[in-house]
Each structure stands twice: as C-alpha cells, then as structure tokens.
Amino acid sequence: MTTPPVQPDRNSLQRTRAIKVSEATYDEADFKGLLSDEYKILQDKIDKIGGFRFTIKGWSVTAVIAASAAASASKSLSTVCTISLGLVLMLSFFFWLEFEQVRLSRLFGSRAGRLEDAFRRISRGKGKEVHAIFPVPYTAHELVLSSHRPRPLHGRGQQHSATLQSPTPWADRWHVCRQAHIGFYILFALLALAPLLPHHRSIGTHWRDLKDRITHSRQASPEVPSPPASARPK
C-alpha cells in the first residue's frame, strides 16, 4: 500500500512566491528612498503634534486665568456658574483633543520605530527579506486599522495568552491619558470651579429649593384612578 504524496502547504507556497517576486523587483536604493520619505513625514507629524499640544495647554492656562478673574469680580451667581461650567466644558474638549493627538503620536512613533528597524536590517544585508514582508508606505493603512480593534480570541488558553501579550484597551487608554497629562486638566478644572466657593451658601439654598419644588410637584400630581372592574375589557 503506497502512501499518498505530501501536499505542500499553500501558505508556504504563497510566501515563497511572494519572496521570489520581491527579489525580482527589489531595488535597494529605491526601497531605502521610500523608507526615508515615510520616516521624514512621520517625524514632521510628531513634531507638529508636540507643538499643537503645547498650544492647547497655553490656551487652557490663558482661558482659565482670564475667566476666573472675571468670575471672581462678578457678584451674580448665574454669571459665575455659567463661566465656571463653560470653562470645565472647554477644558474637557481640550483634553479630548490632546488625547487624540497623543494616540496619533504613539501610532506614528511605533511606525517610525519599525522603519528604523528596517534600516538596521537592510544594513545587515537582509534588504530583500524586509522588502518582501514590510509594506511601504503604510501609514495611512495603519491609521485606518487602528480604529478597528481585533476581536477577542476563542478559548480560555488563547484569551489568557492574548492578555499576557498585549494590554487591555482600558489600560492602553489610561496610558494615553497619562501621556496627555490628565492631572493638568483636572487641576485647572478645579481652579475653574474655585469662584463658586464664595457662593456655596447660595448654591445650597437654590439646591434645596429645587429639591422641594420637585418633591411638591410629585405630591401634587393627581393619581390616575384605575378603571372599575366592570369597565375592564374581558
């Protein structure tokens, strides 16, 4: 009884074919030029993100100082509340902007690190291997793919290994929040609410009045009588 011939792996055949095609079309100078152009674009984006983050913080400091001074000089409770709450909303929006910039900066930095690794591997004579498995340019694709998170793997062992390999989405978001200096925005949000402290008695009085009105309105609302048993549909 003869054994059937071993069938070659389709993935290995496709990989071998791709490597052969890449070797046939490989031009080291052209490939290094593409890597260098994308690396320069990434560095320019990272520098602009750093400048934009500095500008956002400057706007936050200026707005909080000016608006807090205006709120402290006002004696109207409604004006102080409007200014303070408006500042908190503005700071929340600024933090969201910086959060997105930090997320993009991390993505661009990771891509730049892989480009530097590709340069090192080319200098070691592995340019053809890098050309076969490393697409360039690819920054736009990574921006699109970053918005689609991979689905969790099935199976307890696979989920455990995936947890050990990469941090959870909440842990990753917390790292981004720390890099976006969330403490800075929390501190300035507290400073934005500081002009409300001299009006704490008035705020407490208005709050108690509002609760009393809600309670009285509930007690005064007539109860809808239930229909008699003879009028109920059978």
HELIX and SHEET records of a PDB file:
HELIX    1   1 ARG A   10  ALA A   24  1                                  15    
HELIX    2   2 GLU A   28  ALA A   73  1                                  46    
HELIX    3   3 LEU A   77  SER A  123  1                                  47    
HELIX    4   4 GLY A  127  ILE A  133  1                                   7    
HELIX    5   5 THR A  139  SER A  146  1                                   8    
HELIX    6   6 ARG A  156  GLN A  165  1                                  10    
HELIX    7   7 PRO A  169  GLN A  179  1                                  11    
HELIX    8   8 ILE A  182  LEU A  193  1                                  12    
HELIX    9   9 ALA A  194  HIS A  199  5                                   6    
HELIX   10  10 HIS A  200  ALA A  220  1                                  21    
HELIX   11  11 ALA A  229  ALA A  231  5                                   3    
END                                                                             
